[in-house]
Amino acid sequence: MPRRYYPIFLDIKGFPCVVIGGGAVAEQKVRQVLAAGAKVRVISPRLTPTLKEWARGKRFEYKKRLYRRGDLRGARLTFAATNHPRTNARILKEARSQKVWLNAVDDPKNCDFVVPSMVHRGNLTVAISTNGLSPALSKKIRKDLENQFGPEYEIFLQLLGTLRKRPLPEGADGKIRSERLSALVNSSALHWIQKKDGISMNRLLRKLFGKEITLENLGIELKL
């Protein structure tokens, strides 16, 4: 019976993360953790052209060699992208001793966690996991969701976040704002954003939130 994973979104800003490997998969992992603000160390005798460029730009610490015991000291997360199960098993042994979470790419038995397939639309993230049983199915579902959740979701989420942060008028009830935000979510707003119909959007915003509330006043542009 496969393991059951607990889905979680981690704040890894400033976390020391180690990526062991320098190929295309390692590049993907480095890209992801750098985007999340992690402090990254890469250990590999070779790097992809992109990783070489990032190393020259000091975007991460680079050790040009194979993995050695002790390389995980001080790390919080580790990604093993070596294609060598025996090496992954050695890394896992050290990770367990150092209490470091390890993801060994395509090697579930040597993993503490798996990385889901993801769809990103600005601050919207949709994660898909098959508990490691079928990466191919995860990839298919991700592609389906990329078609379902277009760039209009990024703008809509920006709009919702801006409205949610606006201070309430004196004496106003927070429950009313929640109800109006729910009404906006369940309206035709996404369709109008997709069609770049600013007139219809502003009409709806004025109706729900007051005559002074427009896309222009909120600093929202319908650029897809």
C-alpha positions as CSV (number, residue, x, y, z in Angstrom):
1,M,0.0,0.0,0.0
2,P,1.5,3.4,-1.0
3,R,2.3,6.0,1.7
4,R,-0.1,8.7,2.3
5,Y,1.5,12.2,2.1
6,Y,0.3,15.2,4.0
7,P,-0.1,18.2,1.6
8,I,1.5,21.3,2.9
9,F,2.8,24.7,1.6
10,L,6.1,25.7,3.3
11,D,7.5,29.1,3.8
12,I,11.2,28.4,3.0
13,K,12.4,32.0,2.7
14,G,15.9,32.0,4.1
15,F,15.9,28.2,4.5
16,P,19.3,26.5,3.7
17,C,18.5,24.0,0.9
18,V,20.9,21.6,-0.7
19,V,20.4,20.3,-4.3
20,I,22.7,17.4,-5.2
21,G,23.0,17.1,-9.0
22,G,23.4,19.5,-11.8
23,G,21.2,18.3,-14.6
24,A,17.9,19.4,-16.0
25,V,15.9,18.1,-13.0
26,A,18.3,19.7,-10.5
27,E,17.9,23.0,-12.5
28,Q,14.1,22.7,-12.0
29,K,14.4,22.2,-8.3
30,V,16.9,25.1,-7.9
31,R,14.6,27.3,-9.9
32,Q,11.7,26.5,-7.6
33,V,13.4,26.9,-4.2
34,L,15.2,30.1,-5.4
35,A,11.8,31.5,-6.4
36,A,10.6,30.7,-2.8
37,G,13.5,32.6,-1.3
38,A,15.6,29.7,-0.1
39,K,19.4,29.9,0.5
40,V,20.6,27.3,-1.9
41,R,23.8,25.1,-2.2
42,V,24.3,23.0,-5.3
43,I,26.7,20.0,-5.3
44,S,27.7,18.5,-8.6
45,P,30.7,18.1,-10.8
46,R,28.7,19.4,-13.8
47,L,26.0,22.0,-14.3
48,T,23.5,22.8,-17.0
49,P,24.2,26.1,-18.9
50,T,21.5,27.8,-16.9
51,L,22.9,26.6,-13.6
52,K,26.4,27.7,-14.7
53,E,25.0,31.2,-15.4
54,W,23.3,31.3,-12.0
55,A,26.4,30.1,-10.2
56,R,28.5,32.8,-11.9
57,G,25.9,35.3,-10.7
58,K,26.2,34.0,-7.1
59,R,22.6,33.1,-7.0
60,F,23.6,30.0,-5.0
61,E,26.7,28.4,-3.4
62,Y,28.3,25.9,-5.7
63,K,30.5,22.9,-4.8
64,K,32.0,21.4,-8.0
65,R,32.3,17.8,-6.9
66,L,30.3,14.6,-6.0
67,Y,28.3,14.3,-2.8
68,R,30.2,13.6,0.4
69,R,28.9,12.7,3.8
70,G,28.6,16.0,5.8
71,D,27.2,18.0,2.8
72,L,23.7,18.2,4.5
73,R,25.0,19.8,7.7
74,G,22.8,22.8,8.5
75,A,20.3,22.2,5.7
76,R,16.6,22.1,6.2
77,L,15.6,20.6,2.8
78,T,17.6,18.5,0.4
79,F,16.9,17.4,-3.2
80,A,18.8,14.5,-4.6
81,A,18.7,14.6,-8.4
82,T,21.5,12.1,-9.1
83,N,19.8,9.2,-10.9
84,H,21.8,6.9,-8.6
85,P,19.6,5.0,-6.0
86,R,22.6,3.9,-4.0
87,T,23.8,7.5,-3.7
88,N,20.3,8.6,-2.8
89,A,20.2,5.9,-0.1
90,R,23.5,7.3,1.4
91,I,22.0,10.8,1.2
92,L,18.8,9.6,2.9
93,K,20.8,8.1,5.7
94,E,22.6,11.3,6.4
95,A,19.4,13.3,6.0
96,R,17.7,11.1,8.7
97,S,20.7,11.6,11.0
98,Q,20.7,15.3,10.5
99,K,16.9,15.6,10.7
100,V,16.7,17.1,7.2
101,W,13.8,16.4,4.8
102,L,14.8,14.7,1.6
103,N,13.3,14.5,-1.8
104,A,15.0,12.0,-4.1
105,V,13.7,12.6,-7.6
106,D,11.9,9.5,-9.1
107,D,13.0,7.4,-6.1
108,P,10.1,7.3,-3.7
109,K,11.6,4.8,-1.3
110,N,14.4,7.2,-0.5
111,C,12.1,10.2,0.0
112,D,10.7,12.0,3.0
113,F,8.4,14.1,0.8
114,V,7.4,14.4,-2.8
115,V,7.0,17.6,-4.9
116,P,3.6,17.8,-6.6
117,S,2.9,19.0,-10.1
118,M,2.0,22.6,-9.9
119,V,0.0,25.2,-11.8
120,H,0.9,28.8,-11.0
121,R,-1.2,31.9,-11.8
122,G,0.4,34.7,-9.9
123,N,-0.4,34.0,-6.2
124,L,-2.7,31.1,-7.1
125,T,-1.0,27.7,-6.8
126,V,-2.8,24.5,-7.6
127,A,-0.8,21.4,-6.6
128,I,-1.5,17.8,-7.8
129,S,-0.2,14.6,-6.4
130,T,-0.8,10.9,-7.1
131,N,1.2,9.8,-4.0
132,G,4.1,9.0,-6.2
133,L,2.2,6.3,-8.1
134,S,2.0,8.0,-11.5
135,P,4.0,11.2,-12.4
136,A,2.5,10.9,-15.9
137,L,-1.0,11.2,-14.6
138,S,0.0,14.2,-12.5
139,K,1.5,15.8,-15.6
140,K,-1.7,15.2,-17.6
141,I,-3.9,16.7,-14.8
142,R,-1.5,19.7,-14.6
143,K,-1.9,20.4,-18.3
144,D,-5.7,20.1,-18.0
145,L,-5.7,22.6,-15.2
146,E,-3.4,25.0,-17.0
147,N,-6.2,25.2,-19.7
148,Q,-8.9,25.5,-17.1
149,F,-7.2,28.2,-15.0
150,G,-6.0,30.9,-17.4
151,P,-4.2,34.2,-16.8
152,E,-7.4,35.9,-15.8
153,Y,-7.2,34.1,-12.5
154,E,-4.0,36.0,-11.7
155,I,-5.7,39.3,-12.2
156,F,-8.9,38.2,-10.4
157,L,-6.9,37.1,-7.3
158,Q,-5.0,40.4,-7.4
159,L,-8.3,42.3,-7.4
160,L,-9.8,40.1,-4.5
161,G,-6.6,40.6,-2.4
162,T,-6.7,44.4,-3.0
163,L,-10.4,44.7,-2.0
164,R,-9.8,42.5,1.1
165,K,-7.0,44.7,2.3
166,R,-9.0,48.0,1.9
167,P,-9.9,49.5,5.3
168,L,-13.5,49.3,6.2
169,P,-15.5,52.6,6.5
170,E,-16.0,53.6,10.1
171,G,-18.8,51.6,11.7
172,A,-18.9,49.1,8.8
173,D,-19.4,45.4,9.5
174,G,-16.6,43.0,8.3
175,K,-19.3,40.4,7.6
176,I,-20.7,42.7,4.8
177,R,-17.3,42.8,3.1
178,S,-17.0,39.0,3.2
179,E,-20.5,38.7,1.7
180,R,-19.7,41.1,-1.1
181,L,-16.4,39.4,-1.8
182,S,-18.2,36.1,-2.0
183,A,-20.7,37.7,-4.4
184,L,-17.8,38.9,-6.6
185,V,-16.3,35.4,-6.6
186,N,-19.6,33.9,-7.7
187,S,-20.3,36.5,-10.3
188,S,-19.3,36.7,-14.0
189,A,-16.2,38.7,-13.1
190,L,-13.8,36.1,-14.4
191,H,-15.5,36.1,-17.8
192,W,-15.4,39.9,-18.0
193,I,-11.7,39.9,-17.1
194,Q,-11.0,37.3,-19.7
195,K,-12.8,39.4,-22.3
196,K,-11.0,42.6,-21.0
197,D,-14.5,44.1,-20.4
198,G,-13.6,46.9,-18.0
199,I,-17.0,48.6,-18.3
200,S,-18.9,45.6,-17.0
201,M,-16.3,45.0,-14.3
202,N,-16.5,48.6,-13.0
203,R,-20.3,48.4,-13.1
204,L,-20.2,45.3,-10.8
205,L,-17.5,46.8,-8.5
206,R,-19.5,50.0,-8.0
207,K,-22.7,47.9,-7.3
208,L,-21.0,45.8,-4.7
209,F,-18.4,48.1,-3.1
210,G,-19.4,51.7,-3.8
211,K,-19.3,54.2,-6.6
212,E,-15.7,55.1,-5.9
213,I,-14.5,51.5,-6.5
214,T,-13.2,50.9,-10.0
215,L,-10.4,49.0,-11.6
216,E,-8.5,52.2,-12.2
217,N,-8.9,53.4,-8.6
218,L,-7.7,50.0,-7.4
219,G,-4.7,50.0,-9.7
220,I,-5.8,46.9,-11.5
221,E,-5.1,46.5,-15.3
222,L,-6.8,43.9,-17.5
223,K,-3.5,42.8,-19.1
224,L,-3.6,39.1,-20.0
